[in-house]
Amino acid sequence: MMSSMSKSTKLVVFSDTHVRSFEELHPVVKEALREADWLVHCGDFTGTQLVHELMADYDRFIGTYGNSDKDETRRLLPSKQFFAIGGWRIGVIHPWWGAEPDGIEEKIYKELGPQDIILYGHTHEKVERYHDNTLIVNPGPGYPEFMTPGSVALLTLGDTSIDVEFRVFERP
C-alpha cells in the first residue's frame, strides 16, 4: 500500500502505558520504539520519569498528558499537540470526556479541527477509521490488562499514503 518514494517515515504511537519508567514498558513496545523515526505518546503516563526518559532519548518525541496524569506531568506536556511530517498534518490528544458511544471521535475532530491524521488515547481500544478525510487512530492500551491485550500502532507515512500496523501483545 506504500507509494513508490525515496523514504518513508515511521511513526510509533502508544498510549495509556500507566507505568513509571521506560524499564517497565512491554518488550514489544520497546522493540517498536527502536524502529521509530517519530514517537508519539497519547497520554496517561502516570508519572514523570517515563516522560523525562522519552524526552531525553528521542529527538522526535511528541506527547500529551492524560486524565490519569498528575500536575507534574501536566506541567511538562500540553493537553493537545499539532505537528507535521512532510505534508501530513497531525493532531494528538488524550480526551477526558468519555468513550463511545458518546461520540468521542466526533468531539475529538471538532476539538482538533481538520487534520490529515488524529492520534488519541484514553479508551484503551484500538481504532483505525476515517472521519471525513481524516485518519483517526487510537493505538489501544500500552500494557496488557486483565482480559485485554496491549497494543502499539506503527504508522508508515509515504508521500501520498499511510500504512497502519497494530502490534498486539500479552503479558511477558
TIMI-408297 format. One record per residue: z, x, y of N, C-alpha, C in turn; residue number from 1; residue in three letters. Coordinates in pm, 1 decimal, m for minus. Last residue first. Layout:
TIMI-408297
+----------+----------+----------+----------+----------+----------+----------+----------+----------+------+-------+
|     n.zz |     n.xx |     n.yy |    ca.zz |    ca.xx |    ca.yy |     c.zz |     c.xx |     c.yy | migu | marfi |
+----------+----------+----------+----------+----------+----------+----------+----------+----------+------+-------+
|        Z |        X |        Y |        Z |        X |        Y |        Z |        X |        Y |  NUM |   ALA |
...
+----------+----------+----------+----------+----------+----------+----------+----------+----------+------+-------+
//
This chain:
TIMI-408297
+----------+----------+----------+----------+----------+----------+----------+----------+----------+------+-------+
|     n.zz |     n.xx |     n.yy |    ca.zz |    ca.xx |    ca.yy |     c.zz |     c.xx |     c.yy | migu | marfi |
+----------+----------+----------+----------+----------+----------+----------+----------+----------+------+-------+
|   2946.7 |    428.1 |  m1054.3 |   2914.6 |    550.0 |  m1132.6 |   2998.0 |    559.7 |  m1259.1 |  172 |   PRO |
|   2842.1 |     85.6 |  m1037.1 |   2949.6 |    184.0 |  m1023.7 |   2915.1 |    307.2 |  m1105.9 |  171 |   ARG |
|   2485.0 |     58.4 |   m977.5 |   2613.5 |      7.4 |  m1023.8 |   2720.3 |    114.2 |   m997.6 |  170 |   GLU |
|   2210.7 |      6.7 |   m749.1 |   2299.2 |     90.8 |   m830.0 |   2428.9 |     19.3 |   m863.9 |  169 |   PHE |
|   1875.1 |      9.0 |   m633.3 |   1991.8 |    m67.9 |   m670.1 |   2077.6 |     17.4 |   m763.2 |  168 |   VAL |
|   1662.7 |     57.1 |   m376.3 |   1725.4 |    126.1 |   m490.0 |   1860.2 |     60.1 |   m513.5 |  167 |   ARG |
|   1370.5 |    m92.2 |   m258.5 |   1515.3 |   m103.2 |   m271.3 |   1558.2 |    m21.6 |   m392.5 |  166 |   PHE |
|   1113.0 |    m19.0 |    m34.6 |   1164.5 |      1.6 |   m170.2 |   1315.9 |    m14.2 |   m165.8 |  165 |   GLU |
|    836.6 |   m105.3 |    154.1 |    980.7 |   m120.5 |    139.2 |   1016.5 |   m105.5 |     m8.2 |  164 |   VAL |
|    596.4 |     23.4 |    369.6 |    630.0 |      1.9 |    229.2 |    782.4 |     m3.0 |    219.6 |  163 |   ASP |
|    376.3 |    m60.6 |    619.0 |    517.3 |    m39.4 |    588.5 |    536.1 |    m69.0 |    440.5 |  162 |   ILE |
|     96.7 |     60.2 |    816.6 |    156.5 |     m7.4 |    701.1 |    303.2 |     29.1 |    686.1 |  161 |   SER |
|    m29.6 |    216.6 |   1000.4 |    m51.9 |     72.1 |   1009.5 |     12.5 |     m5.2 |    894.8 |  160 |   THR |
|     77.5 |    471.7 |    959.9 |     21.4 |    436.8 |   1090.2 |     10.2 |    285.7 |   1107.7 |  159 |   ASP |
|    375.6 |    407.6 |    767.1 |    247.6 |    471.7 |    790.0 |    198.4 |    435.3 |    928.9 |  158 |   GLY |
|    695.9 |    437.4 |    658.9 |    615.7 |    390.4 |    770.9 |    489.3 |    473.3 |    781.3 |  157 |   LEU |
|    890.2 |    329.1 |    411.5 |    791.2 |    432.7 |    437.6 |    695.7 |    375.7 |    541.0 |  156 |   THR |
|   1223.4 |    265.8 |    370.0 |   1102.0 |    216.6 |    434.2 |   1011.6 |    335.9 |    459.2 |  155 |   LEU |
|   1458.3 |    196.1 |    138.0 |   1375.1 |    305.2 |    187.8 |   1248.1 |    243.5 |    242.7 |  154 |   LEU |
|   1786.0 |     67.3 |    117.2 |   1642.9 |     41.5 |    138.0 |   1575.3 |    167.5 |    189.6 |  153 |   ALA |
|   2030.8 |     33.3 |   m137.5 |   1986.4 |    102.9 |    m17.7 |   1836.6 |     74.4 |     m6.0 |  152 |   VAL |
|   2306.5 |   m134.0 |   m299.0 |   2164.7 |   m105.2 |   m277.4 |   2144.5 |    m31.8 |   m145.5 |  151 |   SER |
|   2528.2 |   m236.0 |   m569.2 |   2499.1 |   m183.4 |   m436.0 |   2350.5 |   m158.1 |   m422.6 |  150 |   GLY |
|   2559.5 |   m546.5 |   m755.6 |   2531.3 |   m403.6 |   m744.0 |   2512.6 |   m363.7 |   m597.6 |  149 |   PRO |
|   2827.0 |   m768.8 |   m787.9 |   2701.7 |   m741.7 |   m719.1 |   2677.0 |   m591.9 |   m714.5 |  148 |   THR |
|   3079.2 |   m825.3 |   m870.2 |   2970.9 |   m878.9 |   m952.7 |   2832.4 |   m847.9 |   m894.6 |  147 |   MET |
|   3228.1 |   m635.2 |   m700.0 |   3275.9 |   m685.4 |   m828.9 |   3162.0 |   m732.6 |   m918.2 |  146 |   PHE |
|   2985.3 |   m404.0 |   m558.3 |   3100.3 |   m493.0 |   m550.3 |   3132.7 |   m544.8 |   m690.0 |  145 |   GLU |
|   2870.3 |    m83.3 |   m483.0 |   2871.5 |   m192.3 |   m580.2 |   3000.3 |   m272.3 |   m568.3 |  144 |   PRO |
|   2767.3 |    m31.3 |   m141.0 |   2853.9 |      3.9 |   m253.7 |   2849.6 |   m111.2 |   m353.5 |  143 |   TYR |
|   2623.3 |   m133.3 |     64.6 |   2612.3 |     10.0 |     38.5 |   2706.0 |     59.6 |    m70.0 |  142 |   GLY |
|   2452.5 |   m442.2 |     15.3 |   2578.2 |   m368.7 |     28.4 |   2561.2 |   m222.3 |    m11.0 |  141 |   PRO |
|   2127.7 |   m462.5 |    183.3 |   2228.5 |   m506.1 |     87.8 |   2353.8 |   m421.8 |    102.4 |  140 |   GLY |
|   1944.9 |   m403.2 |    381.5 |   1947.6 |   m316.8 |    263.5 |   2043.2 |   m363.1 |    154.7 |  139 |   PRO |
|   1735.7 |   m633.3 |    522.0 |   1877.5 |   m607.6 |    502.1 |   1884.9 |   m523.7 |    375.2 |  138 |   ASN |
|   1464.2 |   m666.4 |    738.8 |   1517.1 |   m602.8 |    618.0 |   1668.6 |   m590.3 |    628.1 |  137 |   VAL |
|   1179.4 |   m820.2 |    857.6 |   1325.6 |   m822.5 |    863.5 |   1378.2 |   m770.4 |    730.4 |  136 |   ILE |
|    897.6 |   m769.8 |   1048.2 |    955.9 |   m745.3 |    916.2 |   1107.7 |   m738.2 |    933.3 |  135 |   LEU |
|    742.4 |  m1000.5 |   1257.0 |    849.5 |   m902.0 |   1246.5 |    898.1 |   m891.4 |   1102.4 |  134 |   THR |
|    572.2 |  m1203.7 |   1320.4 |    511.8 |  m1075.6 |   1279.9 |    614.2 |   m964.6 |   1265.4 |  133 |   ASN |
|    772.6 |  m1453.4 |   1196.4 |    655.6 |  m1430.5 |   1281.3 |    590.5 |  m1300.3 |   1234.0 |  132 |   ASP |
|    946.2 |  m1273.9 |    980.0 |    969.2 |  m1384.0 |   1073.3 |    867.6 |  m1363.0 |   1184.7 |  131 |   HIS |
|    928.3 |  m1166.6 |    642.9 |    873.0 |  m1166.8 |    778.0 |    918.1 |  m1290.8 |    852.5 |  130 |   TYR |
|   1164.2 |   m988.4 |    438.6 |   1078.2 |  m1102.2 |    470.4 |   1027.9 |  m1088.5 |    612.8 |  129 |   ARG |
|   1397.8 |   m886.0 |    239.0 |   1271.0 |   m831.9 |    287.6 |   1180.5 |   m951.6 |    311.8 |  128 |   GLU |
|   1735.1 |   m827.4 |    169.7 |   1636.4 |   m916.7 |    230.9 |   1514.7 |   m833.6 |    269.0 |  127 |   VAL |
|   2029.8 |   m822.7 |    m22.0 |   1900.9 |   m760.0 |      8.6 |   1805.2 |   m865.2 |     63.5 |  126 |   LYS |
|   2345.3 |   m893.5 |    116.2 |   2234.1 |   m939.9 |     32.9 |   2105.6 |   m872.1 |     76.4 |  125 |   GLU |
|   2555.9 |   m860.8 |    289.2 |   2565.6 |   m797.7 |    156.9 |   2457.7 |   m849.6 |     61.3 |  124 |   HIS |
|   2558.8 |   m942.7 |    550.9 |   2557.9 |  m1047.0 |    447.9 |   2570.2 |   m992.5 |    305.7 |  123 |   THR |
|   2570.2 |   m696.4 |    710.5 |   2672.2 |   m799.8 |    715.6 |   2672.5 |   m895.6 |    596.8 |  122 |   HIS |
|   2271.4 |   m573.9 |    869.2 |   2367.7 |   m574.8 |    759.7 |   2448.6 |   m703.3 |    763.2 |  121 |   GLY |
|   1922.7 |   m514.0 |    952.1 |   2055.2 |   m569.9 |    974.6 |   2140.9 |   m561.5 |    849.1 |  120 |   TYR |
|   1634.2 |   m440.2 |   1132.2 |   1721.3 |   m396.8 |   1023.8 |   1861.2 |   m451.0 |   1052.1 |  119 |   LEU |
|   1311.6 |   m535.1 |   1211.4 |   1452.8 |   m558.3 |   1240.4 |   1530.8 |   m523.0 |   1114.8 |  118 |   ILE |
|   1004.5 |   m423.2 |   1341.0 |   1098.0 |   m419.5 |   1228.0 |   1237.4 |   m449.7 |   1281.4 |  117 |   ILE |
|    879.8 |   m484.8 |   1574.7 |    797.5 |   m473.7 |   1454.8 |    884.3 |   m482.0 |   1330.0 |  116 |   ASP |
|   1036.3 |   m746.7 |   1766.0 |   1024.4 |   m606.0 |   1726.1 |    923.1 |   m602.3 |   1612.4 |  115 |   GLN |
|   1130.2 |   m980.1 |   1998.2 |   1025.2 |   m940.7 |   1904.3 |   1018.8 |   m789.2 |   1887.5 |  114 |   PRO |
|   1493.5 |   m990.9 |   2008.6 |   1359.9 |  m1008.1 |   2063.3 |   1255.7 |   m959.6 |   1963.7 |  113 |   GLY |
|   1754.9 |   m984.8 |   1927.2 |   1685.8 |   m856.6 |   1943.8 |   1548.3 |   m870.2 |   2007.3 |  112 |   LEU |
|   1829.2 |  m1259.0 |   1925.6 |   1916.0 |  m1158.2 |   1988.1 |   1840.2 |  m1028.5 |   2019.5 |  111 |   GLU |
|   1627.0 |  m1383.2 |   1778.9 |   1647.9 |  m1421.2 |   1919.2 |   1730.2 |  m1316.4 |   1992.9 |  110 |   LYS |
|   1669.5 |  m1252.5 |   1533.6 |   1540.1 |  m1240.9 |   1600.3 |   1553.5 |  m1275.8 |   1748.6 |  109 |   TYR |
|   1926.3 |  m1346.1 |   1474.9 |   1902.4 |  m1202.3 |   1493.3 |   1773.5 |  m1181.6 |   1571.7 |  108 |   ILE |
|   1871.4 |  m1618.1 |   1443.4 |   1962.1 |  m1574.6 |   1550.1 |   1944.3 |  m1425.8 |   1579.4 |  107 |   LYS |
|   1707.6 |  m1607.8 |   1219.5 |   1652.3 |  m1660.6 |   1344.5 |   1738.4 |  m1618.1 |   1462.6 |  106 |   GLU |
|   1893.2 |  m1508.2 |   1036.5 |   1776.7 |  m1427.4 |   1072.0 |   1709.4 |  m1476.6 |   1199.0 |  105 |   GLU |
|   2089.0 |  m1713.4 |   1015.1 |   2124.4 |  m1581.8 |   1066.9 |   2001.1 |  m1502.0 |   1111.3 |  104 |   ILE |
|   2112.3 |  m1984.7 |    950.0 |   2002.0 |  m1940.0 |   1033.3 |   2023.2 |  m1801.8 |   1090.8 |  103 |   GLY |
|   2307.3 |  m2051.3 |    770.3 |   2336.8 |  m2073.3 |    911.8 |   2224.8 |  m2027.1 |   1003.7 |  102 |   ASP |
|   2314.5 |  m2034.4 |    492.4 |   2200.4 |  m2098.3 |    557.5 |   2223.4 |  m2127.4 |    706.0 |  101 |   PRO |
|   2336.4 |  m1691.9 |    591.6 |   2251.1 |  m1804.4 |    555.2 |   2336.6 |  m1909.4 |    484.3 |  100 |   GLU |
|   2635.8 |  m1619.0 |    788.9 |   2531.2 |  m1589.1 |    692.4 |   2444.6 |  m1712.6 |    667.9 |   99 |   ALA |
|   2781.2 |  m1503.8 |   1101.0 |   2767.7 |  m1586.9 |    982.4 |   2646.4 |  m1552.8 |    899.2 |   98 |   GLY |
|   2805.8 |  m1331.5 |   1323.1 |   2815.6 |  m1476.6 |   1342.8 |   2783.9 |  m1560.2 |   1219.6 |   97 |   TRP |
|   2772.6 |  m1067.3 |   1346.7 |   2905.1 |  m1111.2 |   1302.0 |   2913.0 |  m1262.0 |   1288.9 |   96 |   TRP |
|   2511.4 |   m841.6 |   1261.8 |   2555.2 |   m968.1 |   1321.4 |   2687.9 |  m1012.9 |   1262.1 |   95 |   PRO |
|   2432.1 |   m547.3 |   1337.3 |   2522.0 |   m598.4 |   1233.1 |   2578.7 |   m729.6 |   1287.5 |   94 |   HIS |
|   2102.2 |   m414.2 |   1400.9 |   2219.8 |   m493.8 |   1438.1 |   2304.2 |   m522.8 |   1313.7 |   93 |   ILE |
|   1812.8 |   m270.8 |   1544.2 |   1918.7 |   m261.2 |   1442.3 |   2040.1 |   m338.5 |   1491.8 |   92 |   VAL |
|   1456.4 |   m261.6 |   1580.2 |   1587.2 |   m304.7 |   1627.8 |   1686.3 |   m305.2 |   1512.9 |   91 |   GLY |
|   1165.5 |    m78.7 |   1655.4 |   1266.2 |   m112.2 |   1555.2 |   1396.5 |   m150.8 |   1624.1 |   90 |   ILE |
|    819.2 |    m44.5 |   1674.1 |    940.3 |    m77.7 |   1749.8 |   1043.0 |   m135.3 |   1652.3 |   89 |   ARG |
|    585.1 |    201.1 |   1589.4 |    671.5 |     94.6 |   1537.7 |    794.8 |     77.7 |   1625.6 |   88 |   TRP |
|    425.7 |    415.5 |   1651.6 |    402.7 |    291.6 |   1724.7 |    492.8 |    177.2 |   1682.3 |   87 |   GLY |
|    672.7 |    648.5 |   1592.7 |    529.7 |    629.3 |   1611.4 |    509.7 |    505.3 |   1696.0 |   86 |   GLY |
|    949.2 |    467.2 |   1614.8 |    893.2 |    574.4 |   1531.5 |    743.3 |    552.9 |   1535.4 |   85 |   ILE |
|   1205.2 |    376.3 |   1842.8 |   1065.3 |    370.5 |   1799.5 |   1033.9 |    491.2 |   1713.4 |   84 |   ALA |
|   1490.5 |    157.5 |   1883.4 |   1425.2 |    288.0 |   1884.9 |   1282.5 |    270.2 |   1835.6 |   83 |   PHE |
|   1793.5 |     m0.2 |   1966.2 |   1648.2 |     m8.8 |   1963.5 |   1593.2 |    132.8 |   1965.2 |   82 |   PHE |
|   2096.4 |   m149.5 |   1846.7 |   2018.3 |    m34.9 |   1893.5 |   1870.8 |    m66.1 |   1881.5 |   81 |   GLN |
|   2418.6 |   m299.8 |   1890.4 |   2278.0 |   m307.8 |   1850.8 |   2206.0 |   m187.0 |   1909.8 |   80 |   LYS |
|   2668.5 |   m214.6 |   1949.3 |   2658.1 |   m332.0 |   1862.2 |   2514.1 |   m354.0 |   1815.3 |   79 |   SER |
|   2699.0 |    151.7 |   1935.7 |   2676.0 |     22.2 |   2000.9 |   2671.0 |    m91.2 |   1898.9 |   78 |   PRO |
|   2964.9 |    385.3 |   1857.9 |   2836.0 |    323.1 |   1828.9 |   2821.6 |    190.6 |   1903.7 |   77 |   LEU |
|   3215.6 |    474.4 |   1940.8 |   3113.2 |    573.1 |   1903.6 |   2973.3 |    512.6 |   1894.2 |   76 |   LEU |
|   3373.2 |    256.0 |   1980.3 |   3354.1 |    346.7 |   2094.6 |   3244.1 |    448.9 |   2067.4 |   75 |   ARG |
|   3377.3 |    148.0 |   1727.8 |   3305.8 |     74.3 |   1832.6 |   3286.3 |    158.5 |   1958.8 |   74 |   ARG |
|   3549.3 |    323.4 |   1601.8 |   3407.9 |    323.2 |   1564.3 |   3324.6 |    254.1 |   1672.2 |   73 |   THR |
|   3786.1 |    247.8 |   1731.6 |   3743.5 |    387.7 |   1732.6 |   3594.4 |    399.0 |   1699.0 |   72 |   GLU |
|   3817.0 |    m28.3 |   1673.5 |   3781.1 |     14.8 |   1808.2 |   3730.8 |    159.2 |   1813.7 |   71 |   ASP |
|   3675.1 |    m76.9 |   1338.6 |   3781.6 |    m79.9 |   1439.4 |   3732.0 |    m21.8 |   1572.2 |   70 |   LYS |
|   3454.8 |   m283.9 |   1156.0 |   3483.3 |   m155.2 |   1219.8 |   3584.1 |   m171.8 |   1333.0 |   69 |   ASP |
|   3376.4 |   m523.2 |   1057.3 |   3494.6 |   m462.1 |    994.9 |   3534.7 |   m330.5 |   1060.8 |   68 |   SER |
|   3143.9 |   m583.4 |   1198.8 |   3262.2 |   m664.7 |   1223.6 |   3388.5 |   m606.9 |   1161.2 |   67 |   ASN |
|   2998.9 |   m259.6 |   1287.1 |   3003.0 |   m390.2 |   1222.7 |   3132.9 |   m462.7 |   1250.5 |   66 |   GLY |
|   2792.8 |    m55.6 |   1502.7 |   2920.3 |    m91.9 |   1441.5 |   2909.4 |   m232.5 |   1382.2 |   65 |   TYR |
|   2498.2 |    127.1 |   1412.7 |   2564.8 |     22.0 |   1489.7 |   2699.5 |     m4.6 |   1424.2 |   64 |   THR |
|   2289.6 |    420.3 |   1431.8 |   2394.6 |    337.8 |   1373.4 |   2444.8 |    232.8 |   1470.0 |   63 |   GLY |
|   2069.7 |    671.3 |   1340.3 |   2085.6 |    551.9 |   1423.4 |   2192.3 |    467.3 |   1355.4 |   62 |   ILE |
|   1981.1 |   1008.7 |   1331.1 |   2074.6 |    906.6 |   1283.6 |   2082.6 |    794.8 |   1387.1 |   61 |   PHE |
|   1837.3 |   1263.4 |   1321.1 |   1775.1 |   1132.6 |   1345.4 |   1858.5 |   1022.5 |   1281.2 |   60 |   ARG |
|   2000.4 |   1470.7 |   1244.1 |   1950.0 |   1467.2 |   1381.4 |   1895.0 |   1330.3 |   1416.9 |   59 |   ASP |
|   2278.5 |   1466.7 |   1052.6 |   2145.1 |   1406.0 |   1060.2 |   2102.2 |   1393.7 |   1206.2 |   58 |   TYR |
|   2535.0 |   1572.2 |   1068.5 |   2444.6 |   1623.0 |    965.4 |   2301.4 |   1570.3 |    974.3 |   57 |   ASP |
|   2676.7 |   1446.4 |   1273.7 |   2670.1 |   1592.7 |   1269.7 |   2559.0 |   1642.6 |   1177.6 |   56 |   ALA |
|   2654.7 |   1174.5 |   1212.4 |   2608.5 |   1223.6 |   1342.5 |   2588.9 |   1375.3 |   1341.1 |   55 |   MET |
|   2779.1 |   1172.3 |    961.2 |   2636.8 |   1138.2 |    972.0 |   2579.1 |   1187.9 |   1104.0 |   54 |   LEU |
|   3043.5 |   1245.2 |   1036.1 |   2967.5 |   1326.2 |    940.1 |   2817.7 |   1298.3 |    951.0 |   53 |   GLU |
|   3115.9 |   1034.5 |   1209.4 |   3108.7 |   1172.7 |   1259.8 |   3026.6 |   1262.2 |   1166.9 |   52 |   HIS |
|   3107.5 |    821.0 |   1023.8 |   3022.6 |    819.5 |   1142.9 |   3005.1 |    961.9 |   1195.9 |   51 |   VAL |
|   3308.2 |    900.3 |    841.8 |   3169.3 |    891.3 |    796.6 |   3073.7 |    891.1 |    915.9 |   50 |   LEU |
|   3533.1 |    883.2 |   1018.7 |   3495.9 |   1009.6 |    955.2 |   3350.7 |   1007.1 |    909.0 |   49 |   GLN |
|   3594.7 |    626.8 |   1109.6 |   3510.9 |    713.2 |   1193.2 |   3466.6 |    841.7 |   1124.4 |   48 |   THR |
|   3558.0 |    327.0 |    913.9 |   3628.7 |    448.6 |    951.0 |   3536.1 |    541.5 |   1026.8 |   47 |   GLY |
|   3391.8 |    120.9 |    837.4 |   3536.8 |    103.7 |    821.9 |   3614.5 |    232.5 |    842.2 |   46 |   THR |
|   3123.3 |     64.0 |    858.9 |   3163.5 |    194.3 |    805.1 |   3307.9 |    185.2 |    757.5 |   45 |   PHE |
|   2959.3 |   m160.0 |    950.5 |   3070.6 |   m168.4 |    855.3 |   3088.6 |    m36.5 |    781.0 |   44 |   ASP |
|   2605.4 |    m83.5 |   1013.8 |   2741.6 |   m127.1 |   1041.2 |   2830.3 |   m150.8 |    921.6 |   43 |   GLY |
|   2354.6 |     13.6 |    927.8 |   2362.7 |   m115.0 |    998.1 |   2504.9 |   m169.6 |   1006.5 |   42 |   CYS |
|   2220.7 |    325.5 |    967.2 |   2334.8 |    254.5 |    908.2 |   2358.1 |    130.2 |    993.0 |   41 |   HIS |
|   1938.7 |    515.0 |    905.1 |   1990.6 |    400.9 |    980.6 |   2105.0 |    338.0 |    902.0 |   40 |   VAL |
|   1768.6 |    814.5 |    937.9 |   1878.5 |    747.6 |    869.2 |   1931.1 |    637.0 |    959.1 |   39 |   LEU |
|   1453.5 |    970.1 |    885.2 |   1544.4 |    896.7 |    972.8 |   1648.4 |    827.4 |    886.0 |   38 |   TRP |
|   1364.3 |   1100.5 |    665.6 |   1327.5 |   1157.0 |    795.1 |   1417.9 |   1096.6 |    902.2 |   37 |   ASP |
|   1535.2 |   1135.9 |    353.5 |   1516.8 |   1066.4 |    480.7 |   1461.4 |   1155.5 |    591.2 |   36 |   ALA |
|   1607.6 |   1234.8 |    111.1 |   1465.3 |   1207.7 |    130.5 |   1432.4 |   1159.8 |    272.3 |   35 |   GLU |
|   1880.7 |   1243.5 |    115.8 |   1809.6 |   1372.7 |    109.3 |   1659.7 |   1355.6 |    133.4 |   34 |   ARG |
|   1944.2 |    974.9 |     98.1 |   1959.8 |   1041.7 |    226.7 |   1888.4 |   1176.9 |    229.4 |   33 |   LEU |
|   1911.7 |    927.5 |   m175.2 |   1816.7 |    868.3 |    m80.5 |   1824.1 |    940.0 |     54.2 |   32 |   ALA |
|   2140.4 |   1063.1 |   m269.9 |   2005.7 |   1107.0 |   m309.2 |   1901.0 |   1053.4 |   m212.4 |   31 |   GLU |
|   2343.6 |    904.8 |   m158.4 |   2331.3 |   1046.0 |   m120.1 |   2192.6 |   1100.4 |   m154.0 |   30 |   LYS |
|   2295.0 |    665.1 |   m299.9 |   2283.2 |    668.5 |   m153.3 |   2263.6 |    812.7 |   m106.9 |   29 |   VAL |
|   2350.4 |    750.4 |   m559.7 |   2215.5 |    700.3 |   m528.7 |   2192.3 |    700.3 |   m377.5 |   28 |   VAL |
|   2629.1 |    817.7 |   m544.8 |   2526.6 |    921.7 |   m564.3 |   2383.6 |    876.2 |   m533.9 |   27 |   PRO |
|   2804.3 |    646.8 |   m280.6 |   2749.4 |    644.9 |   m416.1 |   2642.0 |    753.5 |   m428.7 |   26 |   HIS |
|   3042.7 |    811.2 |    m70.6 |   2917.4 |    737.1 |    m88.1 |   2868.8 |    748.7 |   m232.2 |   25 |   LEU |
|   3258.6 |    979.8 |    m42.4 |   3280.6 |    854.3 |   m114.8 |   3153.3 |    772.0 |   m134.0 |   24 |   GLU |
|   3167.4 |   1187.6 |    119.8 |   3202.0 |   1216.3 |    m19.4 |   3215.6 |   1089.0 |   m103.0 |   23 |   GLU |
|   3160.3 |   1071.9 |    370.1 |   3035.2 |   1097.2 |    300.2 |   3061.3 |   1118.6 |    151.0 |   22 |   PHE |
|   3438.7 |    836.2 |    398.6 |   3371.9 |    965.4 |    415.3 |   3241.8 |    972.3 |    335.9 |   21 |   SER |
|   3536.6 |    575.0 |    369.4 |   3589.3 |    658.5 |    476.8 |   3504.8 |    782.4 |    502.9 |   20 |   ARG |
|   3339.0 |    275.2 |    326.7 |   3402.5 |    397.9 |    276.7 |   3446.2 |    482.6 |    395.8 |   19 |   VAL |
|   3169.3 |     54.0 |    368.8 |   3313.4 |     35.2 |    353.9 |   3379.6 |    155.1 |    286.2 |   18 |   HIS |
|   2897.5 |      1.2 |    391.5 |   2941.9 |    100.3 |    293.9 |   3091.6 |     89.1 |    267.7 |   17 |   THR |
|   2717.4 |   m168.2 |    533.6 |   2834.8 |   m221.3 |    463.9 |   2883.6 |   m126.3 |    355.7 |   16 |   ASP |
|   2399.1 |    m10.6 |    470.3 |   2492.3 |    m89.7 |    549.7 |   2613.9 |   m122.8 |    465.5 |   15 |   SER |
|   2093.0 |    177.0 |    517.4 |   2203.9 |    126.8 |    437.5 |   2306.4 |     63.7 |    529.5 |   14 |   PHE |
|   1775.2 |    313.7 |    498.7 |   1857.7 |    212.8 |    564.3 |   1968.3 |    170.6 |    468.7 |   13 |   VAL |
|   1563.2 |    572.5 |    573.6 |   1661.5 |    525.8 |    476.5 |   1759.5 |    436.0 |    550.7 |   12 |   VAL |
|   1229.2 |    617.7 |    626.6 |   1348.9 |    566.6 |    691.4 |   1442.4 |    516.2 |    581.9 |   11 |   LEU |
|    975.7 |    848.3 |    640.8 |   1066.6 |    776.7 |    550.9 |   1197.1 |    747.1 |    624.1 |   10 |   LYS |
|    647.0 |    845.8 |    752.4 |    786.2 |    870.2 |    788.9 |    874.4 |    785.3 |    699.1 |    9 |   THR |
|    347.1 |   1022.1 |    659.2 |    425.9 |    900.3 |    672.8 |    569.0 |    942.2 |    707.5 |    8 |   SER |
|     61.0 |   1189.0 |    771.7 |    202.5 |   1195.5 |    736.7 |    265.5 |   1058.4 |    754.2 |    7 |   LYS |
|   m214.8 |   1124.6 |    775.7 |   m171.5 |   1262.3 |    755.0 |    m25.7 |   1270.4 |    714.0 |    6 |   SER |
|   m332.7 |    847.5 |    580.1 |   m284.6 |    908.1 |    702.8 |   m234.7 |   1046.9 |    673.1 |    5 |   MET |
|   m424.0 |    550.0 |    456.5 |   m458.0 |    691.1 |    448.5 |   m424.8 |    753.6 |    582.7 |    4 |   SER |
|   m134.0 |    340.3 |    408.9 |   m263.6 |    368.6 |    467.7 |   m295.8 |    515.7 |    448.3 |    3 |   SER |
|     15.7 |    216.2 |    110.8 |     17.0 |    306.1 |    226.3 |   m125.0 |    325.3 |    278.0 |    2 |   MET |
|      0.0 |     81.2 |   m118.7 |      0.0 |      0.0 |      0.0 |      0.0 |     86.5 |    126.4 |    1 |   MET |
+----------+----------+----------+----------+----------+----------+----------+----------+----------+------+-------+
//
